[in-house]
């Protein structure tokens, strides 16, 4: 998996005042020229049937406590110094086809601290605190087609010494700031889609052969009945291709057709025998890939692709074995810290660090 590339010029500061915050100053810090590689299909799980709507860039920000607040433009991701309740707003548009045929997930890869997530004046989620990523499913009936949708984040940053995570006083940890500190985007996938993909490896005790076990769910969230014609059978069919690390075909299958009603979920399971496997190790990090396609009456509805390693990890009384060889874990605890920027950083900076 490749890391998204980001351009990092010199950071800048934006300063502004809120009239009802006495003698206090809110200072924003950005990464000018920030560019996320939202076309990275492996990182963002993209395909011909799945896409994203980036929500980085310019947001409108103002105080949540002023009757007539002054509004400014701030880039996301960014951080701010000071304790405040702020409202961040971003507009986005969707087509008629997207609203009709897709379901939506809203991804926040990090914000700090408490936040209400609001779409078109409807509170859809309350983030109880912390910088960890989270995802929210958006109800399709609150979204507009062909005109602006408004995403609002009512964010409160006020750490204390007892109840918040992190605490206000922390030893040997980076400075902590409020804001939408990482990427934000909408993820669009079909109403009828492939979900819950699971891949595992097993060994047949009798033949000592390796088997790749694959399972996935097919879910039908379509709210419109497909039109009936003489050629329409509404027959669902799943095809799977598995590729070696050198991209040659390792195995393939096409499952028998099946029916799937609206709001129904069907689990499928498959098993493939793996001959001459390429095992993953830290010295040779080779990965396989799997491509799964779902069609209805021959028309492609959804497709996904995922990379995965093959390895065996076993334990005895005194050692671990990876692929039959002695193995030990070696690692460090990494806490991102970039001086006055706290943990506001790009993947490039983290790699270099």
C-alpha positions in Angstrom: 0.0 0.0 0.0 1.4 3.4 -0.9 1.2 6.4 1.3 -0.6 9.4 0.0 1.9 12.1 -1.0 1.5 15.6 0.5 3.2 18.9 -0.4 4.6 20.7 2.6 5.6 24.3 2.3 6.2 26.6 5.3 3.4 26.8 7.7 1.4 30.0 8.2 -0.7 31.5 10.9 -4.2 33.0 10.8 -5.2 35.1 13.8 -8.6 36.4 14.7 -10.6 37.5 17.7 -14.0 36.6 19.1 -15.8 39.4 20.9 -17.2 37.3 23.7 -13.9 35.6 24.6 -12.4 38.2 26.9 -8.7 38.9 26.3 -8.2 35.6 24.5 -6.9 34.9 21.0 -7.6 32.0 18.7 -4.6 31.2 16.5 -5.0 28.8 13.6 -2.0 26.9 12.1 -2.3 25.3 8.6 -0.2 23.4 6.1 -0.3 25.6 3.0 -0.5 23.7 -0.3 -1.7 20.5 1.5 -2.6 18.0 -1.2 -3.9 14.5 -0.3 -3.7 11.8 -2.9 -7.4 10.8 -2.9 -6.8 8.7 -6.1 -4.9 6.1 -4.2 -7.2 3.2 -4.8 -5.6 0.8 -2.4 -5.5 3.3 0.5 -9.1 4.5 0.0 -10.7 1.3 -1.4 -11.7 2.8 -4.7 -12.9 1.0 -7.8 -15.0 1.7 -10.9 -18.1 1.5 -8.7 -16.8 3.3 -5.6 -15.6 6.9 -5.2 -14.9 9.6 -2.7 -15.8 13.3 -2.4 -12.9 15.1 -0.8 -13.9 17.6 1.9 -10.5 19.1 2.7 -9.6 22.7 1.8 -11.4 25.9 2.6 -14.0 25.8 5.4 -15.9 28.6 6.9 -15.3 29.0 10.7 -16.9 31.2 13.3 -17.7 31.3 17.0 -20.6 29.2 18.3 -21.1 31.7 21.1 -21.5 35.0 19.3 -24.9 36.4 18.2 -23.3 38.0 15.2 -20.1 36.1 14.6 -17.3 37.1 12.3 -16.7 34.3 9.8 -13.3 33.5 8.3 -11.9 31.0 5.9 -9.6 28.2 7.3 -8.0 25.3 5.5 -8.6 21.8 6.8 -6.6 20.0 8.1 -5.4 22.6 10.6 -5.1 23.2 14.4 -5.9 26.1 16.6 -4.5 27.4 19.9 -6.9 28.4 22.7 -10.1 27.1 24.2 -13.3 27.8 22.3 -16.5 26.5 20.8 -16.3 26.9 17.0 -18.5 26.0 14.1 -16.8 24.7 10.9 -18.9 24.6 7.7 -18.3 23.1 4.3 -20.7 22.8 1.3 -20.7 19.9 -1.2 -22.9 18.9 -4.1 -24.1 15.5 -5.3 -25.7 14.5 -8.6 -29.2 12.9 -9.0 -27.5 9.6 -9.9 -25.3 9.7 -6.8 -28.2 10.4 -4.4 -30.4 7.7 -6.1 -27.9 4.9 -6.5 -25.3 5.3 -3.7 -25.0 5.1 0.0 -22.7 7.4 1.9 -20.1 7.2 4.7 -18.6 10.3 6.2 -15.0 9.8 7.3 -13.1 12.0 9.8 -9.5 10.8 10.1 -9.1 13.1 13.2 -10.6 16.0 15.0 -10.1 17.4 18.6 -12.0 17.4 20.9 -15.9 17.2 21.4 -18.0 17.6 18.2 -21.5 17.5 16.9 -21.6 16.4 13.2 -24.5 18.1 11.4 -25.7 17.7 7.8 -28.3 20.0 6.4 -29.2 21.2 10.0 -29.7 17.6 11.3 -27.4 16.3 14.0 -26.3 12.9 12.8 -23.5 12.0 15.2 -21.9 13.2 18.5 -18.2 12.6 18.8 -17.4 12.3 22.6 -13.8 13.2 22.4 -10.3 12.1 21.3 -8.3 12.3 18.1 -9.0 8.8 16.7 -10.6 8.4 13.2 -14.3 7.7 13.0 -16.9 7.1 10.3 -20.6 8.0 10.1 -23.2 6.5 7.8 -25.4 9.2 6.2 -29.1 8.7 5.7 -29.8 9.2 2.0 -33.1 11.0 2.7 -31.4 14.0 4.3 -29.2 14.7 1.2 -30.0 17.1 -1.7 -29.3 16.4 -5.3 -28.2 19.1 -7.7 -27.8 21.8 -5.0 -25.6 22.5 -2.0 -25.5 20.2 1.1 -24.1 21.8 4.2 -21.8 19.9 6.5 -21.3 21.6 9.9 -19.0 20.6 12.8 -19.7 22.2 16.1 -16.4 21.7 17.8 -15.5 22.3 21.5 -11.9 22.2 22.7 -11.5 22.5 26.5 -9.3 19.8 28.1 -9.2 19.4 31.9 -7.1 17.5 34.4 -9.4 14.6 35.2 -12.0 13.7 32.6 -10.7 14.3 29.1 -8.5 11.9 27.0 -5.9 13.3 26.7 -5.6 15.1 30.0 -4.7 18.8 30.0 -1.4 18.1 31.8 0.7 15.4 30.1 4.3 14.4 30.6 6.5 13.6 27.6 3.6 14.0 25.1 3.3 16.5 22.3 1.4 19.8 22.6 -2.3 19.2 22.1 -4.5 21.5 20.0 -8.1 21.7 18.8 -9.4 21.6 15.2 -10.1 19.3 12.4 -6.6 17.9 12.3 -6.8 15.3 9.5 -8.6 14.5 6.3 -12.3 14.6 5.8 -14.1 12.9 2.9 -17.4 11.3 1.7 -17.2 7.6 0.6 -19.7 6.5 -2.0 -20.6 2.9 -2.6 -23.5 1.2 -4.4 -26.8 0.5 -2.7 -26.3 -3.1 -3.6 -22.7 -3.9 -2.5 -20.0 -6.3 -1.3 -19.3 -5.9 2.4 -17.5 -7.7 5.3 -14.7 -9.3 3.2 -12.8 -11.8 5.3 -9.7 -13.8 4.2 -8.0 -16.6 6.2 -5.5 -19.4 5.6 -5.9 -23.0 6.7 -4.0 -26.2 6.3 -5.6 -29.5 5.5 -4.3 -31.9 8.3 -4.8 -34.9 6.0 -3.2 -33.7 2.8 -1.1 -30.9 4.3 -2.3 -28.6 1.6 -3.0 -24.9 2.1 -6.5 -23.5 1.5 -7.4 -19.8 1.2 -10.8 -19.2 2.7 -12.8 -16.2 1.5 -16.2 -15.0 2.8 -18.1 -11.8 2.0 -21.7 -10.5 2.5 -23.8 -9.2 -0.3 -26.3 -6.5 0.9 -29.2 -5.1 -0.9 -30.0 -1.6 0.3 -31.8 -0.6 -2.9 -35.0 1.3 -2.2 -36.4 1.1 -5.7 -37.6 -2.1 -7.4 -35.8 -2.9 -10.6 -38.0 -2.6 -13.7 -39.4 -5.9 -15.0 -38.8 -6.9 -18.6 -38.8 -10.1 -20.6 -35.0 -10.3 -20.1 -34.9 -9.4 -16.4 -34.3 -12.3 -14.0 -32.8 -10.2 -11.2 -30.1 -12.9 -10.9 -27.1 -11.9 -8.8 -23.7 -13.5 -9.6 -20.3 -13.1 -7.9 -17.0 -13.6 -9.7 -13.6 -13.8 -7.9 -10.1 -13.5 -9.2 -7.0 -14.1 -7.0 -3.6 -12.8 -8.2 -0.1 -13.8 -7.2 2.4 -11.2 -6.0 3.7 -11.1 -9.6 0.2 -10.3 -10.8 -0.4 -13.6 -12.6 -3.7 -15.3 -12.0 -3.6 -17.8 -9.1 -7.3 -18.8 -8.9 -10.7 -17.8 -10.1 -14.4 -18.8 -9.6 -17.8 -17.7 -10.6 -20.6 -18.6 -8.2 -24.0 -19.9 -9.3 -26.7 -17.2 -9.6 -28.9 -16.3 -6.7 -31.8 -14.0 -5.7 -31.6 -11.2 -3.2 -34.6 -9.2 -2.0 -34.5 -5.6 -0.8 -33.0 -5.2 2.7 -31.7 -8.7 2.5 -28.1 -9.9 3.3 -26.5 -13.0 1.9 -23.2 -14.5 3.0 -21.0 -16.3 0.5 -18.1 -18.6 1.3 -15.3 -19.9 -1.0 -12.2 -22.0 -0.6 -9.2 -22.1 -2.9 -6.3 -24.5 -2.9 -3.0 -22.6 -3.0 -0.1 -24.4 -4.7 3.5 -23.1 -4.4 2.5 -20.2 -2.1 4.5 -17.0 -1.8 4.7 -16.3 2.0 5.0 -12.8 3.4 7.9 -11.9 5.7 9.6 -8.7 6.8 12.5 -9.5 4.5 10.2 -10.3 1.6 6.8 -8.4 2.0 5.0 -10.0 -0.9 1.3 -9.7 -1.1 -1.5 -11.3 -3.1 -4.6 -9.4 -4.3 -8.2 -10.4 -4.7 -10.8 -8.9 -7.0 -14.5 -9.5 -6.4 -17.2 -8.4 -8.8 -21.0 -8.5 -8.3 -23.4 -8.3 -11.3 -27.1 -8.5 -11.8 -28.3 -10.0 -15.1 -24.8 -9.5 -16.5 -24.6 -5.8 -15.5 -21.7 -4.9 -13.1 -23.1 -3.5 -9.8 -20.1 -3.5 -7.5 -16.4 -4.4 -7.6 -13.7 -4.3 -4.9 -10.0 -5.1 -4.9 -7.9 -5.8 -1.8 -4.2 -6.8 -1.2 -3.5 -9.4 1.5 -0.4 -11.4 2.7 -0.1 -15.2 3.1 1.8 -16.3 6.3 1.6 -18.8 9.1 2.3 -17.7 12.7 2.4 -20.4 15.4 3.6 -20.5 19.0 5.2 -23.1 21.1 6.3 -22.9 24.8 9.4 -20.8 24.2 9.1 -19.2 20.7 7.0 -17.9 17.9 7.4 -19.3 14.4 6.6 -17.3 11.2 6.3 -19.6 8.2 8.0 -22.3 10.2 11.0 -20.3 11.2 11.8 -18.7 14.6 10.5 -15.2 14.8 10.4 -12.3 17.4 8.6 -9.0 17.3 10.7 -5.9 17.5 9.1 -2.4 17.6 8.7 1.0 19.2 5.9 3.1 20.4 5.6 6.1 18.1 3.9 9.3 19.2 3.9 11.9 16.4 5.3 15.2 17.7 6.3 18.2 15.5 7.3 21.0 17.8 4.7 23.8 17.7 2.5 21.9 15.3 1.8 19.1 17.9 0.7 16.1 15.9 -0.4 18.0 12.8 1.7 16.4 10.1 1.6 14.7 6.8 2.4 11.0 6.0 5.6 12.2 4.4 6.7 13.9 7.6 5.9 10.8 9.6 7.9 8.6 7.2 10.9 11.0 7.4 10.6 11.2 11.2 
